């Protein structure tokens, strides 16, 4: 089988990294012929059109092409606003292979008017046959968007679309994308339900986010020594971008109620927007006012080697997410089989259904409930490797998850081949 992977964005971006590791696993399989194309888009639509067209042509010999799309973290992947929709249209319209997509960061979005969708959709049909015609469609859309005449009903619609919120445009883009691909992969049942609320289709398949393999050569004490952490301290760590949804503030609020030997580490950096930096400064003010500033460490961006040291040095991974799509940071913790404590969300229940008791939970969403759960854990004796998490790691290994994807690839490729054969008879 020939499988194509389109990788968009920096290799440091979590969504791009997800696709890269899938391709790496595919390349290990002797019976697969893998083509991988890596590109980075700019704000220049002409540049993007050229590299996307070339990528689509390179991938058009594949039996199936797999790419990634994020609803909530797309700025450095497909772009923003109409440029994102245009970039998707260029790639889809030039790639003749069947397409499948994994959706990431699925949060509730507004529905989009079917009437408006059908009208705008015809501008982005991928069935235009020649390059000249495709460019003419793109120029027509761009020209219409620039020259608004409110007396014209069509122009009114475009004027409305220019004024709608980003969430509405995201909903439209997603609906258009799902109408063009053959299969849609999501990482959790919750995401599948959220997607169904936006567009009801029978293409969705649930494939849990994989857990990558790590070669661990040192223990917790050695990791602490390298990080200059006291071997007698109790380390709790929250991994990932610093964002209000992740629950950093709840940990700061809990610290003053925990013993003085408990140290909290925020292993990650802020997003590159002013709001996130302001949020971090707010956290430091709260920590200072609570007298726990000296017990809080913020690492900033970590290399893969540094990240692994902090994972190994941790006694308890704390994941007090208020809301969740699918969590790469949870998968990272599972990859080292560390004990994990999370707020009792439906996605956490999905993990515990797969391996009962693997992830400890707290509820309600209060600092007192979090303090009690942390204290109960730290007061008991635990091995460095949590057995239930270790079993979960095996069930979600990248090899196991890729096998599941490969079954979908194979079934679809055979079905598509039969359809092509019957069409040619």
Secondary structure, 3 states (H helix, E strand, C coil): CEEEEEEECCCCCHHHHHHHHHHHHHHCCCCCEEEEEEECCCCCHHHHHHHHHHHHHHHCCCCEEEEEEECCCCCCCCCCHHHHHHHHHHHHHHCCCCEEEEEECCCCCCCCCHHHHHHHHHHHCCCCCCHHHHHHHHHHHHHHHHCCCCCCHHHHHHHHHHHCCHHHHHHHHHHHHHCCCCEEEECCHHHHHHHHHHCCCCCEEECCCCECCCCCCCCHHHHHHHHCCCCCCEEEEEECCECHHHCHHHHHHHHCCCCCCEEEEEECCECCCHHHHHHHHHHHHHHHHCCCHHHEEECCCCCHHHHHHHHHHCCEEEECCCCCCCCHHHHHHHHCCCCEEEECCHHHHHHHHHCCCCCEEECCCCHHHHHHHHHHHHCCCCCCCCHHHHHHHHHCEHHHHHHHHHHHHHHHHHHHHHHHHHHHC
